[in-house]
Amino acid sequence: MTRVLVCDDHHIVRQGIKQMLADAGDIALAGEAADGPDAVAAVRRMAARASPPDVVLLDIAMPRRDGLDVLKQLKAEFPKLPVLILSTYPDRQYAVRSLKLGAAGYLNKSADSEQIIAAIRKVAAGGLFITPAVAELLASALGSPATHAPHETLSRREYQVFGLLASGRSVGEIAEQLSLSPNTVSTYRARILDKTCVRNDVELALYAVQHRLADLPGV
C-alpha cells in the first residue's frame, strides 16, 4: 500500500484527492497539511515514528511557506522521499524549476484522476513522472545556455509581488491584496530589485516588458 501525504491549503481540494486515493485501492492517505510549515512538520513527525510517507503530493501556492521552499527543505532532509508537485500554475512557469529542485514529477490540477494516480504510482516506485509538455520544456531548458534570466531565481511569492509591482500597484495595495504587512511586501520588493538588478518600480515594469512576462500575476 502506497502512503501519500496530501499538502494543499484548500480543504475541498484535499477532500477530492482523498476520495481519489480511496478509489484507487492500492493507495492510502498518510496525512494532510494545509500550509508549508505543517507539511514539513508532518513529514518529520512521520519519519520520527519510522513511518514516513511514500509520496508527498505538494501544492506550490501554500500559505506561510510556499511549495518550492517546502520542496527544497524536504529534499535536504529526506533526499529519497518522492515529492510530486500538483499545481494550478502553467507548466512553463514552475515545472522545470520544480524538477531541478528535486521534484519527482509535476502535474497541473487540471489533470484527470487516472493521470494523478498513475503519477503517484510511478514516483512511489522510484521513477520520474514527466508529461510530454513538461518533457518539451526540459529539452528546451537543457538546450539553452547555462545562464538564466534573473527573474527565474525569484520564489513563488517574489514572482507574485513582482507581477503586481510591474503592473503599477503600490506596496500598500499589494499588502492588502495578499494579506501581508507593508513591511513584508517592502522586504520582497527589495529582494526583487536586487535579484533583477533594477533600481525602481519603473525599471521593474520595463524589465517585465523586455522579458515578455505578460503572464506575470498582475501584469
C-alpha positions as CSV (number, residue, x, y, z in Angstrom):
1,M,0.0,0.0,0.0
2,T,1.4,3.4,-1.1
3,R,1.0,6.1,1.6
4,V,0.6,9.7,0.5
5,L,0.8,12.9,2.4
6,V,-1.5,15.5,0.8
7,C,-0.4,19.1,1.1
8,D,-2.8,21.7,-0.1
9,D,-4.4,24.8,1.5
10,H,-7.8,24.2,0.1
11,H,-10.0,21.8,2.1
12,I,-12.1,20.9,-0.9
13,V,-9.1,20.0,-2.9
14,R,-7.8,17.8,-0.2
15,Q,-11.2,16.1,0.1
16,G,-11.2,15.4,-3.6
17,I,-7.7,14.0,-3.6
18,K,-8.6,11.8,-0.6
19,Q,-11.6,10.3,-2.4
20,M,-9.4,9.8,-5.5
21,L,-6.8,7.9,-3.4
22,A,-9.6,5.8,-1.7
23,D,-10.9,4.8,-5.1
24,A,-7.5,3.7,-6.3
25,G,-7.5,0.7,-3.9
26,D,-3.7,0.4,-3.6
27,I,-3.0,4.0,-2.3
28,A,-3.8,5.2,1.3
29,L,-3.8,8.7,2.9
30,A,-0.8,9.0,5.2
31,G,-1.9,12.5,6.4
32,E,-2.6,16.0,5.2
33,A,-1.3,19.5,5.7
34,A,-2.8,22.9,4.9
35,D,0.3,25.1,4.8
36,G,4.1,24.9,4.2
37,P,5.3,24.6,7.8
38,D,2.7,22.0,8.6
39,A,3.8,19.9,5.5
40,V,7.4,19.9,6.8
41,A,6.4,19.1,10.3
42,A,4.1,16.3,9.2
43,V,7.0,14.5,7.3
44,R,9.3,15.0,10.3
45,R,6.7,13.6,12.6
46,M,6.1,10.6,10.5
47,A,9.8,10.0,10.0
48,A,10.4,10.1,13.7
49,R,7.8,7.3,14.1
50,A,9.7,5.3,11.4
51,S,6.6,5.6,9.1
52,P,7.4,8.3,6.6
53,P,5.0,8.8,3.6
54,D,5.9,7.0,0.4
55,V,5.0,10.1,-1.6
56,V,4.3,13.8,-0.8
57,L,1.7,15.4,-3.0
58,L,2.5,19.1,-2.8
59,D,0.9,22.3,-4.0
60,I,3.1,25.3,-4.8
61,A,0.8,28.1,-3.6
62,M,0.9,27.2,0.1
63,P,0.4,29.7,2.9
64,R,3.2,30.8,5.3
65,R,5.8,29.0,3.2
66,D,5.5,28.3,-0.5
67,G,5.7,24.8,-2.0
68,L,9.1,25.4,-3.7
69,D,10.6,26.3,-0.3
70,V,9.0,23.2,1.2
71,L,10.3,21.1,-1.6
72,K,13.9,22.3,-1.0
73,Q,13.6,21.6,2.7
74,L,12.2,18.1,2.2
75,K,14.8,17.2,-0.3
76,A,17.6,18.5,2.0
77,E,16.3,16.4,4.9
78,F,14.7,13.4,3.1
79,P,16.6,13.2,-0.2
80,K,15.0,9.8,-1.2
81,L,11.4,11.0,-0.5
82,P,9.5,11.4,-3.8
83,V,7.7,14.8,-4.0
84,L,5.1,15.2,-6.7
85,I,4.1,18.8,-7.4
86,L,0.4,19.3,-8.2
87,S,-0.3,23.0,-9.1
88,T,-2.6,25.4,-10.8
89,Y,0.3,27.2,-12.4
90,P,1.1,26.6,-16.0
91,D,3.9,24.1,-16.7
92,R,6.1,26.8,-18.3
93,Q,6.2,28.8,-15.0
94,Y,7.3,26.2,-12.5
95,A,7.7,22.7,-13.9
96,V,11.4,22.9,-14.9
97,R,12.2,24.8,-11.7
98,S,10.4,22.2,-9.6
99,L,12.2,19.3,-11.2
100,K,15.6,21.0,-10.8
101,L,14.9,21.3,-7.1
102,G,14.3,17.6,-6.9
103,A,10.6,17.0,-7.5
104,A,9.8,13.6,-8.9
105,G,7.1,15.0,-11.2
106,Y,5.0,18.0,-12.0
107,L,1.2,17.9,-12.7
108,N,-1.4,20.6,-13.3
109,K,-4.5,20.4,-11.2
110,S,-6.5,20.1,-14.4
111,A,-5.1,16.5,-14.8
112,D,-7.6,13.8,-14.6
113,S,-7.7,11.3,-11.7
114,E,-6.2,8.5,-13.7
115,Q,-3.1,10.6,-14.6
116,I,-2.7,11.7,-11.0
117,I,-2.9,8.1,-9.7
118,A,-0.5,6.9,-12.4
119,A,1.9,9.7,-11.4
120,I,1.7,8.7,-7.7
121,R,2.4,5.0,-8.5
122,K,5.3,5.8,-10.8
123,V,7.1,8.1,-8.4
124,A,6.4,5.8,-5.4
125,A,8.2,3.1,-7.4
126,G,11.3,5.3,-7.8
127,G,10.6,6.8,-11.2
128,L,10.0,10.3,-12.6
129,F,6.6,11.3,-13.9
130,I,7.0,13.8,-16.8
131,T,4.2,14.7,-19.2
132,P,5.0,15.3,-22.8
133,A,4.5,19.1,-22.3
134,V,7.0,19.2,-19.4
135,A,9.4,17.0,-21.4
136,E,9.5,19.6,-24.1
137,L,10.2,22.3,-21.6
138,L,13.0,20.3,-20.1
139,A,14.5,19.7,-23.5
140,S,14.4,23.4,-24.3
141,A,16.0,24.3,-20.9
142,L,18.8,21.7,-21.4
143,G,19.4,23.1,-24.9
144,S,19.7,26.7,-23.8
145,P,22.7,28.4,-22.4
146,A,23.6,27.7,-18.8
147,T,22.9,31.3,-17.7
148,H,19.4,32.0,-16.6
149,A,17.3,35.2,-16.6
150,P,17.4,37.0,-13.2
151,H,13.6,36.6,-12.7
152,E,14.0,32.8,-12.8
153,T,15.6,33.0,-9.3
154,L,12.5,34.5,-7.7
155,S,10.5,32.5,-5.3
156,R,6.8,32.0,-6.0
157,R,5.8,34.8,-3.6
158,E,8.5,37.1,-5.0
159,Y,7.3,36.3,-8.5
160,Q,3.7,37.2,-7.4
161,V,4.8,40.5,-5.9
162,F,7.0,41.2,-8.9
163,G,3.9,41.0,-11.2
164,L,1.9,43.3,-9.0
165,L,4.7,45.9,-8.8
166,A,5.2,45.7,-12.5
167,S,1.5,46.4,-13.1
168,G,1.8,49.6,-11.0
169,R,0.4,48.5,-7.7
170,S,1.7,50.2,-4.6
171,V,3.3,48.4,-1.6
172,G,0.1,49.2,0.4
173,E,-2.2,47.8,-2.3
174,I,-0.1,44.7,-2.6
175,A,-0.1,44.2,1.1
176,E,-3.9,44.4,1.2
177,Q,-4.4,42.1,-1.8
178,L,-2.0,39.4,-0.5
179,S,-2.9,39.8,3.2
180,L,0.6,40.7,4.1
181,S,2.1,43.5,6.1
182,P,3.5,46.5,4.2
183,N,6.9,45.8,5.8
184,T,6.8,42.2,4.4
185,V,6.0,43.4,0.9
186,S,8.8,46.0,1.1
187,T,11.2,43.2,2.0
188,Y,10.0,41.2,-1.0
189,R,10.4,44.3,-3.2
190,A,13.9,44.9,-2.0
191,R,14.8,41.3,-2.8
192,I,13.2,41.5,-6.3
193,L,15.0,44.7,-7.2
194,D,18.3,43.1,-6.0
195,K,17.8,39.9,-7.9
196,T,16.7,41.6,-11.2
197,C,19.4,44.3,-10.9
198,V,16.9,47.2,-11.3
199,R,16.7,50.4,-9.3
200,N,13.0,51.1,-9.0
201,D,9.4,50.1,-10.0
202,V,9.6,51.8,-13.3
203,E,12.7,49.8,-14.3
204,L,11.0,46.7,-13.0
205,A,8.0,47.3,-15.3
206,L,10.4,47.8,-18.2
207,Y,12.1,44.6,-17.3
208,A,8.8,42.7,-17.4
209,V,8.1,44.1,-20.9
210,Q,11.6,43.4,-22.2
211,H,11.4,39.7,-21.0
212,R,7.9,39.3,-22.4
213,L,6.5,38.4,-19.0
214,A,2.9,39.1,-19.9
215,D,1.8,36.1,-17.9
216,L,3.1,37.5,-14.6
217,P,0.4,37.7,-11.9
218,G,-0.9,41.3,-12.1
219,V,0.6,42.2,-15.5
